[in-house]
Amino acid sequence: MEDVLRILGPSDARLTVYFKARDELVWDWRYCAAYGEYMRMPVLFDATAGQVRSTMVQPEQPVSIEASVLP
């Protein structure tokens, strides 16, 4: 975890999630790709060992005001 923090810097704390059943901690970074699309890069850690399990890159999903308002 220390190496990831040193290389990427602190993640967005609002997007940090712990999954107890998997003992998995997810740190998430947001960035703008070279072509202008907003992206997210979650890094999934084994919370006990502190080692990276996996990473991924995905486009950030825009939040629709209409979709977030319940009738």
N, C-alpha and C positions, 0 to 999 in steps of 0.2 A: 504494500500500500504506500509505503514511503517513497518508493521509486516512481510510482504513478503520480503521486502528489508533486514530487520534485520536477518531473518532466512536463506534466500538464497544468500544474497549479491547482488551486482549490476548485472543487466542483460547485455547482449551484446547490446550496444547502436545501433549498425548497424542493429540489427534485431527488434528494437522497432518500432511499427506501430500504428497510430491512425486512426480509422474508424469513420469519422464524422457522417455518416447516423445512426450508432448504438451508437454513443457517447462511443466508446469502445477503450481502450488502451491495446495494447498487448506487454508484456515484454517476452523475450525469452532467455532461458538458454541452452547452449550446454554442454554435458558431455559425458563421456565414461562409458558405463554400465559395470558391473562386468564381463560380458562375452566378452568384447572387442568391442562391437558395439557402434558407435557414435550415440547419441540420442539428441533430442531436447525436451524441456519442456516449451511450451508457457503458460503463465498465462494471462487470459483475465479479464480486470477490467472494471467496470462501471466508466468511466472517471470523471463524476461529483461527484459521491458518494465516489469514491476511494475504492470500495469494489470488491472483487474477484467475477466474474461471473462464470468462469469455468477454468479448467486446463486440460491439456492432455499431453501424452507422445507419441512421435513418432520417428521412426528411421530417422536419417538425410539422406536426399537424396544426393548421390554423384553427383557432377557437372561433366558432360562429356564435354570435350573440343570440341569434334566433334559436340555435340548438341548445344553448345553455339555459334558456328560460323555460320553466315548466308551466304548462297551462293551469 
